[in-house]
């Protein structure tokens, strides 16, 4: 089987989608203009991986109360330090970073709504 997407119920779909499109180089592949506003995002490789939607009748995760290692969205970065600074200027919050013995640089942030994001500047691809 092939992984299709990960779906998150968020409160402000339009704001979250705009931030991810503007600052993480994602693009909208499909969007529903009526509730529950299902919006599918793809990365720069054209791979759809994320669905954002809003269902007020279902529970919303308080992302900021969860440890970022519980779950997070991880993005490849060719310059994690630059991207960390750039995203913090756009409303993300810095959480922590690690520089691995192999030279990899991992940065944990939270988007403006508290969802954990990881920037992965690795010295080798998985």
Phi, psi and omega in degrees: 000156180244133177298133178259299181199165175246132185247139178230133174273113182239158185283316185245075185307312184299318180291317180296313179301313180301317181296315181293321178294314183290327191242348180238014175060031175267163176220152181282127178261323180206138177216144178256123185281350180247159179307137012267021174058040180301123181230126181255131182245143176240156177269185184292347175273002182077011180274121174288131180219347187223134172243130174244137180209171178226117174236101182295340180277356179245159182295141174253132178287132173275087186304322185291342179271351181267142173298134183298345177275352175296312170197153178199159173265127183249135182235140174290135176229136175273348177209086186297324180296314178297313181294324176301309181298315181298315183288325176297321176297338181260014173110354176287161178243132177286136178249301181192167175214160179220136173249116186278160180300331180279000180099354178293148179234117181246128181236128177256128178232174167234138176291175182300346179255005176096354180293128181290134176236138176242134173260126185242104173256097187258154177272347176216148181276150174272000000 
